[in-house]
Amino acid sequence: MQNTFTFPSLKGLVLLAVAGLCSMATRADGFETRTAPVATVTAVANITGKVLDETGAPLPGATVVVKGSNNGTVTNSDGAFAIEADMGSTLVVSFVGYASQEIAINSTTLEIKMSPDAATLEELVIVGYGDQKKSDVTGSVAQLTSENFRQGINTSADNLIQGKIAGVRVVNSSGEPGAGMDVVIRGVGSIRSGSTPLFVVDGVPLSNDNASPTGDNIGFGASAAKNPLNFLNTTDIESINVLKDASAAAIYGARGANGVVIITTKKGSKGKGTLTADSYVGFSTVSKKLDLLSADEYRGVIKDPNFDHGGNTDWQDVIMRKAASNNQALSFAKQTNSGNYYVSLGRMEQQGIVGNSNFSRLSARINASESFLDDERLKIAVHLTASQTRDRAIPTSDDGGSNGQLITQMLMANPTYPVYAADGSYTNFKANAYYNPAYLLSLYDDVTKTTRVLGNIETSFRIVKGLEYKLNVGIDRSLGERNATLYPNIIDINPTGRYSQSNTESTNTLLEHYLTYSTQLGKHKFDVLGGFSYQKFDRSGGTWGLSGIAAQGQGVPPEYNPGYKGTVLPPTGYSQENELQSYFGRVNYAYDDKYLFTASMRADGSTRFGTNNKYGYFPSFAAGWNFQHENFMSDVTWLSSGKLRASWGQTGNQDVQNKITQASYSLSGADGYYLNNDLALVNGLSITRTPNPNLKWEVSTQYDFGFDFGLLDNRLYGTIDYFNKTTTDAILYIPSPVLSPTPNVWVNIDGKIVNTGVEMMLGYRILNTNKITWSVDVNGATLHNEIKDLPVSQIYSGIVSGTGLTDVWANIYKSGYAAGSFYLLEHDGFDENGKDKFKDKDGDGVITNNDRTIFHGALPTFSYGLNSQLKYLNFDLSLSFIGQSGGSLINNTAVGAINVNNLNSDRNTSRDYANSGANITNPPRLSTLYMESSNFFRLNSARLGYTFRTAKLNWLDNATLYVTGQNIFTITNYTGFDPLINSPKALSGNQSLGIDYPRYPTAKTFTVGLSIKI
């Protein structure tokens, strides 16, 4: 049924009254009255039609009015309308966000296609607690929408932006499915507190704590928790905005020092409701095998014939496999006249390229909003996502040494060993810390299950025009359980077997109230924000285990029946909570859309800091000039937009341990005493942590100068930024003053970490016709990092592990050098006997640690990305390249697993080391021999798609068949698995940089998928 209406004819009544009064007046004055000519009668017709959006989809709720009259209607859910109108008259069609159209009526059936209104649909950029028109933004903010995300299998949101945004490095910590990623924005700004940005999902700031447990050491060292962002179904994400400078991030105060990443999920869009199904299958292989000696080559270089065991095995092929993955996602969405909704279900199964490893996720999401009262005075939005992930891991860790690493064992396994003995059992290598990797993998089972629910309700109430009160209540709750089992075995790691269960429970609750006021007085435009935020973090967990468990295959596995067999090991547990109370405000001012000014302030109070410094204050200021609006630019037709920006601000870093400002005590017999004559020992009290009530936030002070431009009707566009970010008041655990009760204390030091650089993004819409569109963009960033005024001589980190490498570290923090520089012996080749030569820096004739030299470390001085999107008729092709230069890696895989000394101990080595002329008796020793360039150029992802047009099937909007690839090729001289890697090898909590420990290798993946939209 059509909804027709008649506008109140107040104007007609007034005109009629005036005409009557004039008639009465003429008669009163004696003038002759005249009869008006009879108007020509025009035939009235019943006009029907459809209103479509720019894609050809029906546009419900569009207004259709006969011009110059009060006769009008609105379109129904199919975009259809019917109206009575005179032939030859004009219809005015309008809809919010679209340019109004005037259509002459020359037919009784019309089809009207609307075009977006560029003025009303100017790109909006998501910033903290709201959004802004891109032309009004004064800070350094980068926005990435779903059509520009990294293509292929992406288990977490941080994967999506890799190589897409200047100054943002996304680095693998491992190639394992669901593993963590290191996201670094504008360089490393802390020694101890990490460099992870704050992630905000639909208005809820997440904690940087792990959502799943770390792995307990059951013989292979402790293993890292899984990526806390892998709970999000990436197909639900609409956009990702990165706040890079302090002006943009300061509204988040104490957590903005490393930048802010705002993730916004999808909602219903204009037009008819949509039902979308997307499914793909993927196939993965290792992107690069290491170049090790084959069995025949190994036989040719060994000196001891007992090392030849008669087999011919490529252990990399035995342990690694071709892995299959699949994903299914279903969503439906719609925007109504007063709200919108989006509902989705997703299921993902990803096999790892190493046997017995996989990742799976089941997720569901509901986003809904509705408006109430007059003129949408009250708005309520709900965001809710729930997911369960299951990660199955292999025996690998950050601190397992030479014997606790499956990948290490795989690489150094003698290729002449067969996998199986004659009796069908696994071949026993019969050596300490040296095992058949296939047997090791078969003994181990490690499964992590994590359930996470994230939801919030946002309410907005318009008090008066321009003034709105907003309430945001959110909760983020996760439960994680990790079951790790090593079954009884014939090796020297827990031969009677061991089981461990670790649990975590985390709750993050949020309550925010804030007011916004927007007004425009002539050419003056104001946007004011002020509010209060309270966030509480509760976290608890525990670990317990069994030893002497039943053999594999006997009885019920301990994960399901821990009481079947075994001796209970002492349990451990913890429980912590901390709170953050904040006040924040921001003012945006614009004059005539030319001159822009932004100021913000946030005051954060945290329970993590000392009683004398509970609150930190984080101000920022920024200014912008849209100079293309100036009169003197009116004749410059080739300039579409141009803006200069400048900002200054301070942000904080609170990612430190809880309670470190408070004293800690313990009872122990070692400090005890005998109170009575019965020789009963009373435990004594000792102080284990010295209190520091003056401890405060790390502070990052940042300057930014930017230039945004668009040329040739914005076909050529770009942005350039210079930044200077200085971190002060770094929090460290250093030797305490004399007479302190403990040898070390937590303090803020006076040193600085300075990051400076230039970021650039340049895009060009090369072609834009009905048949073909092609756009290319390139981004790049330079980085100079330097430590200044460090109050101690140096700080060490970067543990290097492997046989013969106990207590060896590679990183140094020292004034005048970059964070995490390398401190190494300088290798000077080999002598005539193949023995290692090192440069004697102190000239004493003996090579010691005093001969080490500082070398530039892991941080690349230049990183870049290149992206291309091409559409021709129904085909689309997108390519994404990434690269970096100026950085280095310590190849811990080479020094710890496949060094040349292996040929002297029944183990394998690389072909390069075997042919280097080195003596096989050279002991492993960390030096520049194992420091390699991390420069690379990579085709990171690609997609080729074909969209089937379905005009004959009115129930099917479109169907797209596509193929994607990831890590397709890499050009590099690095001899390890992947030059884009960083293993967490911290020493005493100080973060490590540029250590390539033998981690799970990176995969090359191809997928084939089909997306159907109804």
HUCORZI-V168143 format. One record per residue. N is the residue number from 1. PSI is psi in whole degrees, 0 to 359 (999 if undefined). OMEGA is omega in whole degrees, -180 to 180 (* if undefined). Layout:
N:PSI:OMEGA ; N:PSI:OMEGA
This chain:
1:136:179 ; 2:144:178 ; 3:99:179 ; 4:156:180 ; 5:162:177 ; 6:125:-179 ; 7:145:175 ; 8:128:-173 ; 9:60:179 ; 10:319:180 ; 11:319:179 ; 12:320:179 ; 13:320:180 ; 14:314:180 ; 15:320:179 ; 16:319:179 ; 17:317:179 ; 18:319:180 ; 19:319:179 ; 20:317:179 ; 21:321:179 ; 22:321:179 ; 23:316:179 ; 24:323:-178 ; 25:320:-179 ; 26:322:179 ; 27:321:-178 ; 28:327:-177 ; 29:359:177 ; 30:8:179 ; 31:155:180 ; 32:131:176 ; 33:146:-179 ; 34:148:180 ; 35:130:180 ; 36:148:178 ; 37:148:180 ; 38:129:180 ; 39:151:177 ; 40:132:-178 ; 41:128:179 ; 42:139:-178 ; 43:134:176 ; 44:130:-178 ; 45:157:174 ; 46:108:-175 ; 47:128:174 ; 48:155:180 ; 49:183:178 ; 50:143:174 ; 51:126:-176 ; 52:154:174 ; 53:187:-174 ; 54:341:179 ; 55:356:-177 ; 56:4:179 ; 57:148:178 ; 58:147:-178 ; 59:91:180 ; 60:149:176 ; 61:5:177 ; 62:144:-179 ; 63:132:179 ; 64:118:-176 ; 65:140:172 ; 66:123:-174 ; 67:135:178 ; 68:8:180 ; 69:177:174 ; 70:24:179 ; 71:116:-177 ; 72:173:179 ; 73:175:174 ; 74:153:-179 ; 75:151:179 ; 76:192:-175 ; 77:340:178 ; 78:8:-178 ; 79:8:-175 ; 80:154:177 ; 81:162:172 ; 82:137:-176 ; 83:146:175 ; 84:129:-178 ; 85:157:177 ; 86:138:172 ; 87:136:-178 ; 88:346:176 ; 89:183:-174 ; 90:136:174 ; 91:138:174 ; 92:119:-177 ; 93:130:-178 ; 94:152:175 ; 95:142:-178 ; 96:129:179 ; 97:356:180 ; 98:149:178 ; 99:132:178 ; 100:147:180 ; 101:144:173 ; 102:122:-174 ; 103:121:176 ; 104:134:-178 ; 105:105:177 ; 106:9:179 ; 107:155:179 ; 108:353:178 ; 109:125:-176 ; 110:148:169 ; 111:121:-172 ; 112:123:-180 ; 113:123:-176 ; 114:154:178 ; 115:139:179 ; 116:143:178 ; 117:111:-176 ; 118:328:-178 ; 119:321:-178 ; 120:342:-178 ; 121:29:176 ; 122:140:-175 ; 123:128:177 ; 124:138:179 ; 125:128:180 ; 126:124:174 ; 127:178:-179 ; 128:128:176 ; 129:39:176 ; 130:195:178 ; 131:165:179 ; 132:153:169 ; 133:143:-177 ; 134:325:-179 ; 135:342:-179 ; 136:353:-175 ; 137:132:179 ; 138:346:-180 ; 139:177:178 ; 140:100:-176 ; 141:132:177 ; 142:135:-180 ; 143:135:178 ; 144:125:179 ; 145:170:-169 ; 146:327:-179 ; 147:348:180 ; 148:7:180 ; 149:159:173 ; 150:132:-175 ; 151:158:175 ; 152:202:179 ; 153:118:179 ; 154:111:-176 ; 155:344:-179 ; 156:163:-174 ; 157:327:-178 ; 158:336:175 ; 159:327:-170 ; 160:332:-173 ; 161:4:-177 ; 162:121:178 ; 163:6:-174 ; 164:339:-173 ; 165:129:-180 ; 166:136:177 ; 167:3:179 ; 168:112:179 ; 169:128:176 ; 170:113:-170 ; 171:135:178 ; 172:137:167 ; 173:345:179 ; 174:156:175 ; 175:4:-179 ; 176:138:176 ; 177:131:179 ; 178:4:-178 ; 179:165:-177 ; 180:158:176 ; 181:148:173 ; 182:117:177 ; 183:119:-177 ; 184:124:-180 ; 185:118:177 ; 186:44:169 ; 187:171:-179 ; 188:124:-176 ; 189:9:-177 ; 190:150:177 ; 191:320:-173 ; 192:327:-169 ; 193:4:177 ; 194:174:-177 ; 195:22:-178 ; 196:130:178 ; 197:170:173 ; 198:130:177 ; 199:131:179 ; 200:122:-178 ; 201:113:179 ; 202:41:176 ; 203:359:180 ; 204:112:175 ; 205:128:-180 ; 206:156:171 ; 207:147:176 ; 208:5:177 ; 209:157:178 ; 210:142:176 ; 211:342:180 ; 212:161:-177 ; 213:153:166 ; 214:162:-179 ; 215:130:178 ; 216:152:-179 ; 217:105:175 ; 218:21:176 ; 219:351:-176 ; 220:13:-176 ; 221:165:178 ; 222:141:-178 ; 223:152:-173 ; 224:155:172 ; 225:164:-179 ; 226:169:-178 ; 227:120:-178 ; 228:348:180 ; 229:359:-175 ; 230:2:177 ; 231:339:-178 ; 232:131:172 ; 233:115:-173 ; 234:339:177 ; 235:348:177 ; 236:353:-173 ; 237:127:-180 ; 238:316:-178 ; 239:158:174 ; 240:124:178 ; 241:132:-178 ; 242:118:177 ; 243:111:-170 ; 244:320:-177 ; 245:171:-175 ; 246:331:179 ; 247:319:180 ; 248:323:-172 ; 249:346:-173 ; 250:340:178 ; 251:344:174 ; 252:4:167 ; 253:249:-170 ; 254:350:-179 ; 255:13:-175 ; 256:4:-174 ; 257:328:-179 ; 258:17:-178 ; 259:170:-178 ; 260:135:177 ; 261:114:-178 ; 262:119:-178 ; 263:125:180 ; 264:128:-178 ; 265:172:-170 ; 266:159:174 ; 267:173:-180 ; 268:150:-179 ; 269:171:-178 ; 270:156:178 ; 271:195:-178 ; 272:163:176 ; 273:147:-178 ; 274:141:172 ; 275:119:-174 ; 276:130:175 ; 277:131:-179 ; 278:130:-180 ; 279:139:175 ; 280:159:170 ; 281:144:-178 ; 282:157:-179 ; 283:130:-174 ; 284:144:172 ; 285:165:178 ; 286:134:-177 ; 287:335:180 ; 288:127:171 ; 289:147:176 ; 290:148:-174 ; 291:84:-179 ; 292:168:177 ; 293:135:172 ; 294:173:-179 ; 295:315:-179 ; 296:319:178 ; 297:323:179 ; 298:317:179 ; 299:330:-177 ; 300:345:-176 ; 301:344:-178 ; 302:152:179 ; 303:334:-177 ; 304:115:-178 ; 305:342:178 ; 306:347:178 ; 307:353:178 ; 308:114:-175 ; 309:12:169 ; 310:357:-178 ; 311:180:178 ; 312:89:-171 ; 313:131:168 ; 314:100:-173 ; 315:334:176 ; 316:322:178 ; 317:331:-180 ; 318:316:-174 ; 319:325:-178 ; 320:157:-171 ; 321:171:167 ; 322:122:-172 ; 323:144:180 ; 324:148:177 ; 325:156:175 ; 326:153:-178 ; 327:138:175 ; 328:134:179 ; 329:136:179 ; 330:132:-180 ; 331:150:170 ; 332:146:-172 ; 333:157:178 ; 334:146:171 ; 335:128:178 ; 336:182:179 ; 337:336:-175 ; 338:2:-180 ; 339:198:178 ; 340:165:176 ; 341:156:178 ; 342:126:-180 ; 343:136:-178 ; 344:154:171 ; 345:142:180 ; 346:146:177 ; 347:130:-178 ; 348:135:175 ; 349:119:-179 ; 350:116:173 ; 351:146:174 ; 352:158:-179 ; 353:351:171 ; 354:135:-176 ; 355:148:177 ; 356:15:177 ; 357:142:178 ; 358:168:178 ; 359:137:177 ; 360:152:-180 ; 361:136:172 ; 362:124:-174 ; 363:156:176 ; 364:146:-179 ; 365:143:172 ; 366:120:170 ; 367:127:-179 ; 368:145:175 ; 369:151:180 ; 370:152:180 ; 371:149:-177 ; 372:169:177 ; 373:187:-173 ; 374:135:175 ; 375:43:176 ; 376:45:-179 ; 377:322:-179 ; 378:128:179 ; 379:137:178 ; 380:131:178 ; 381:139:180 ; 382:132:173 ; 383:127:-178 ; 384:126:174 ; 385:143:177 ; 386:139:-179 ; 387:155:171 ; 388:125:179 ; 389:151:178 ; 390:117:-180 ; 391:128:174 ; 392:123:-170 ; 393:169:177 ; 394:165:179 ; 395:92:177 ; 396:156:-175 ; 397:178:178 ; 398:337:-172 ; 399:33:-176 ; 400:349:-178 ; 401:201:-175 ; 402:334:-174 ; 403:349:-174 ; 404:31:-175 ; 405:116:175 ; 406:316:-178 ; 407:320:176 ; 408:313:-180 ; 409:322:179 ; 410:318:-175 ; 411:323:-176 ; 412:3:179 ; 413:135:179 ; 414:122:-177 ; 415:351:177 ; 416:357:172 ; 417:132:171 ; 418:157:178 ; 419:318:-176 ; 420:147:174 ; 421:176:-177 ; 422:330:-179 ; 423:6:178 ; 424:353:177 ; 425:166:178 ; 426:139:177 ; 427:132:180 ; 428:118:-180 ; 429:342:174 ; 430:50:178 ; 431:147:177 ; 432:139:177 ; 433:29:-178 ; 434:111:-169 ; 435:157:170 ; 436:114:-175 ; 437:328:178 ; 438:321:177 ; 439:318:179 ; 440:317:180 ; 441:323:-178 ; 442:337:-177 ; 443:345:-164 ; 444:139:176 ; 445:126:-175 ; 446:107:-176 ; 447:129:176 ; 448:126:176 ; 449:127:-178 ; 450:126:175 ; 451:129:-176 ; 452:135:177 ; 453:126:178 ; 454:124:-180 ; 455:155:175 ; 456:156:176 ; 457:124:178 ; 458:128:180 ; 459:136:178 ; 460:129:179 ; 461:122:180 ; 462:111:-178 ; 463:304:171 ; 464:174:-179 ; 465:123:178 ; 466:339:-177 ; 467:121:-178 ; 468:141:172 ; 469:134:-178 ; 470:140:179 ; 471:132:179 ; 472:115:179 ; 473:125:-176 ; 474:160:175 ; 475:139:177 ; 476:111:-174 ; 477:134:180 ; 478:146:175 ; 479:125:-179 ; 480:140:177 ; 481:129:-180 ; 482:124:179 ; 483:115:-180 ; 484:131:-177 ; 485:130:168 ; 486:114:-175 ; 487:158:177 ; 488:142:-168 ; 489:177:-180 ; 490:11:177 ; 491:185:-174 ; 492:16:175 ; 493:110:178 ; 494:65:-175 ; 495:339:177 ; 496:2:178 ; 497:158:-179 ; 498:144:179 ; 499:141:178 ; 500:136:173 ; 501:127:178 ; 502:140:-178 ; 503:145:172 ; 504:150:175 ; 505:123:-176 ; 506:139:176 ; 507:126:179 ; 508:113:-179 ; 509:145:-174 ; 510:137:173 ; 511:121:-179 ; 512:134:171 ; 513:136:173 ; 514:155:179 ; 515:141:173 ; 516:142:178 ; 517:127:180 ; 518:133:178 ; 519:158:176 ; 520:122:180 ; 521:95:-175 ; 522:240:180 ; 523:1:-178 ; 524:127:180 ; 525:130:-178 ; 526:139:169 ; 527:120:-176 ; 528:138:-180 ; 529:135:175 ; 530:137:-176 ; 531:183:-178 ; 532:141:179 ; 533:138:175 ; 534:129:-180 ; 535:134:-179 ; 536:136:-178 ; 537:119:175 ; 538:134:-179 ; 539:132:178 ; 540:164:-180 ; 541:176:180 ; 542:164:180 ; 543:137:173 ; 544:167:-177 ; 545:182:180 ; 546:149:168 ; 547:160:-180 ; 548:45:-177 ; 549:172:-179 ; 550:154:180 ; 551:156:-180 ; 552:129:-180 ; 553:352:179 ; 554:128:179 ; 555:204:-178 ; 556:132:179 ; 557:146:-175 ; 558:338:177 ; 559:325:-177 ; 560:333:179 ; 561:79:-177 ; 562:346:-180 ; 563:0:-176 ; 564:312:179 ; 565:145:175 ; 566:162:178 ; 567:128:-176 ; 568:132:176 ; 569:152:-178 ; 570:130:179 ; 571:158:174 ; 572:161:-180 ; 573:169:179 ; 574:160:174 ; 575:129:-177 ; 576:153:171 ; 577:150:173 ; 578:159:-174 ; 579:152:178 ; 580:119:179 ; 581:129:-169 ; 582:149:171 ; 583:135:-175 ; 584:154:178 ; 585:154:179 ; 586:143:176 ; 587:126:172 ; 588:129:180 ; 589:137:177 ; 590:136:175 ; 591:117:175 ; 592:28:-178 ; 593:15:-179 ; 594:310:-171 ; 595:123:-172 ; 596:142:178 ; 597:137:178 ; 598:135:174 ; 599:139:179 ; 600:158:177 ; 601:137:173 ; 602:136:174 ; 603:120:-178 ; 604:130:172 ; 605:126:-175 ; 606:142:176 ; 607:352:-179 ; 608:344:-172 ; 609:169:-171 ; 610:160:-177 ; 611:335:-179 ; 612:352:-178 ; 613:50:-179 ; 614:327:-176 ; 615:141:171 ; 616:150:-176 ; 617:129:-170 ; 618:96:-179 ; 619:163:172 ; 620:153:178 ; 621:144:179 ; 622:150:178 ; 623:149:179 ; 624:155:-179 ; 625:109:174 ; 626:85:-170 ; 627:349:179 ; 628:344:179 ; 629:354:-179 ; 630:150:-179 ; 631:325:-177 ; 632:352:177 ; 633:3:-174 ; 634:331:-179 ; 635:356:-179 ; 636:86:-173 ; 637:338:-177 ; 638:348:180 ; 639:115:179 ; 640:321:179 ; 641:150:178 ; 642:129:-177 ; 643:134:171 ; 644:139:-178 ; 645:147:172 ; 646:139:-178 ; 647:155:173 ; 648:142:178 ; 649:168:177 ; 650:140:177 ; 651:169:-174 ; 652:170:177 ; 653:117:-178 ; 654:14:-177 ; 655:73:176 ; 656:170:-179 ; 657:152:175 ; 658:150:169 ; 659:12:-177 ; 660:348:177 ; 661:352:-174 ; 662:156:177 ; 663:150:177 ; 664:142:-175 ; 665:158:175 ; 666:155:176 ; 667:133:180 ; 668:151:178 ; 669:332:-179 ; 670:332:178 ; 671:15:-173 ; 672:182:-178 ; 673:163:179 ; 674:110:-176 ; 675:323:-177 ; 676:182:-179 ; 677:5:-178 ; 678:10:178 ; 679:22:175 ; 680:123:-177 ; 681:128:175 ; 682:125:-180 ; 683:139:179 ; 684:161:-179 ; 685:130:177 ; 686:151:178 ; 687:125:-179 ; 688:348:177 ; 689:127:180 ; 690:129:180 ; 691:151:175 ; 692:91:-178 ; 693:353:-178 ; 694:0:-178 ; 695:137:-178 ; 696:182:-175 ; 697:151:160 ; 698:140:-176 ; 699:132:176 ; 700:120:178 ; 701:126:-171 ; 702:135:170 ; 703:146:177 ; 704:133:174 ; 705:123:-173 ; 706:158:178 ; 707:119:177 ; 708:141:-178 ; 709:156:172 ; 710:133:-177 ; 711:155:174 ; 712:59:-179 ; 713:39:178 ; 714:20:173 ; 715:326:175 ; 716:123:-174 ; 717:161:180 ; 718:179:179 ; 719:145:178 ; 720:134:179 ; 721:139:165 ; 722:133:180 ; 723:153:174 ; 724:111:-177 ; 725:120:-177 ; 726:123:177 ; 727:129:177 ; 728:172:-180 ; 729:40:179 ; 730:139:-179 ; 731:123:-179 ; 732:160:177 ; 733:99:-171 ; 734:167:179 ; 735:136:-176 ; 736:163:179 ; 737:166:178 ; 738:142:179 ; 739:7:173 ; 740:150:-177 ; 741:344:178 ; 742:155:-177 ; 743:340:-179 ; 744:159:-179 ; 745:151:176 ; 746:125:-179 ; 747:165:167 ; 748:125:-180 ; 749:167:-175 ; 750:355:-176 ; 751:172:-180 ; 752:149:168 ; 753:119:-174 ; 754:125:174 ; 755:125:175 ; 756:153:179 ; 757:175:177 ; 758:130:177 ; 759:145:-178 ; 760:138:170 ; 761:131:-180 ; 762:126:179 ; 763:153:-179 ; 764:122:173 ; 765:94:-170 ; 766:314:-179 ; 767:145:178 ; 768:82:179 ; 769:180:179 ; 770:332:-176 ; 771:327:-173 ; 772:136:170 ; 773:142:-179 ; 774:124:177 ; 775:148:-180 ; 776:139:172 ; 777:149:179 ; 778:140:176 ; 779:151:179 ; 780:157:-179 ; 781:135:170 ; 782:158:179 ; 783:128:171 ; 784:119:-178 ; 785:135:-180 ; 786:138:174 ; 787:135:-179 ; 788:146:170 ; 789:36:178 ; 790:128:-175 ; 791:351:174 ; 792:161:-174 ; 793:320:178 ; 794:162:176 ; 795:136:-176 ; 796:153:173 ; 797:186:177 ; 798:68:-179 ; 799:132:176 ; 800:126:-173 ; 801:155:177 ; 802:173:179 ; 803:125:178 ; 804:14:-176 ; 805:40:179 ; 806:136:177 ; 807:41:176 ; 808:133:180 ; 809:157:-172 ; 810:332:-175 ; 811:148:174 ; 812:138:172 ; 813:117:-175 ; 814:144:-179 ; 815:137:179 ; 816:356:-178 ; 817:165:179 ; 818:152:176 ; 819:134:177 ; 820:27:173 ; 821:162:-179 ; 822:141:-179 ; 823:100:-166 ; 824:159:164 ; 825:142:179 ; 826:113:-178 ; 827:135:-175 ; 828:34:178 ; 829:201:-178 ; 830:149:176 ; 831:188:-175 ; 832:342:178 ; 833:7:180 ; 834:9:180 ; 835:146:178 ; 836:139:171 ; 837:138:178 ; 838:150:180 ; 839:130:-180 ; 840:91:-173 ; 841:324:-178 ; 842:357:173 ; 843:22:-178 ; 844:3:178 ; 845:359:-179 ; 846:134:179 ; 847:113:179 ; 848:182:177 ; 849:340:178 ; 850:348:-179 ; 851:4:179 ; 852:152:-179 ; 853:149:179 ; 854:131:178 ; 855:151:177 ; 856:140:-170 ; 857:221:-166 ; 858:335:-172 ; 859:117:178 ; 860:144:179 ; 861:347:177 ; 862:131:175 ; 863:151:-173 ; 864:165:176 ; 865:148:179 ; 866:127:-176 ; 867:139:-179 ; 868:135:176 ; 869:123:-178 ; 870:132:175 ; 871:127:177 ; 872:115:-175 ; 873:244:-178 ; 874:1:-178 ; 875:148:171 ; 876:142:-179 ; 877:126:176 ; 878:140:180 ; 879:142:178 ; 880:121:178 ; 881:145:175 ; 882:162:178 ; 883:170:177 ; 884:161:177 ; 885:160:175 ; 886:3:179 ; 887:172:-179 ; 888:164:175 ; 889:146:167 ; 890:116:-178 ; 891:81:179 ; 892:336:175 ; 893:319:-178 ; 894:312:-176 ; 895:330:-174 ; 896:339:-174 ; 897:321:-172 ; 898:38:177 ; 899:165:-172 ; 900:338:179 ; 901:342:178 ; 902:331:-179 ; 903:350:178 ; 904:6:-174 ; 905:38:172 ; 906:27:-179 ; 907:163:-177 ; 908:166:177 ; 909:179:179 ; 910:158:179 ; 911:323:-179 ; 912:315:-179 ; 913:325:179 ; 914:330:-178 ; 915:7:-175 ; 916:348:-175 ; 917:3:180 ; 918:146:177 ; 919:134:-176 ; 920:351:177 ; 921:357:178 ; 922:123:179 ; 923:153:175 ; 924:128:-180 ; 925:126:-176 ; 926:127:179 ; 927:182:179 ; 928:351:174 ; 929:332:-177 ; 930:10:173 ; 931:120:-175 ; 932:155:176 ; 933:139:177 ; 934:15:178 ; 935:140:177 ; 936:162:171 ; 937:128:-170 ; 938:138:164 ; 939:98:-169 ; 940:320:178 ; 941:155:179 ; 942:150:177 ; 943:134:172 ; 944:123:-176 ; 945:158:175 ; 946:127:-179 ; 947:122:179 ; 948:123:176 ; 949:137:-170 ; 950:50:-178 ; 951:328:-178 ; 952:346:178 ; 953:94:-173 ; 954:348:177 ; 955:348:-177 ; 956:120:-179 ; 957:303:176 ; 958:165:176 ; 959:131:-177 ; 960:125:174 ; 961:132:-175 ; 962:158:175 ; 963:133:178 ; 964:159:175 ; 965:148:178 ; 966:145:-179 ; 967:50:-171 ; 968:315:172 ; 969:154:179 ; 970:128:175 ; 971:115:-177 ; 972:157:172 ; 973:0:-179 ; 974:135:-173 ; 975:354:177 ; 976:187:-179 ; 977:316:-171 ; 978:128:179 ; 979:346:179 ; 980:79:-173 ; 981:150:172 ; 982:111:180 ; 983:135:179 ; 984:103:-178 ; 985:53:-176 ; 986:150:174 ; 987:120:-179 ; 988:33:177 ; 989:352:179 ; 990:126:-171 ; 991:145:178 ; 992:158:-180 ; 993:133:170 ; 994:29:176 ; 995:124:178 ; 996:84:175 ; 997:154:-178 ; 998:86:-177 ; 999:177:177 ; 1000:126:-176 ; 1001:160:178 ; 1002:146:-177 ; 1003:152:167 ; 1004:129:-170 ; 1005:140:172 ; 1006:138:180 ; 1007:153:173 ; 1008:128:-174 ; 1009:165:178 ; 1010:129:178 ; 1011:127:-179 ; 1012:131:179 ; 1013:124:-179 ; 1014:999:*
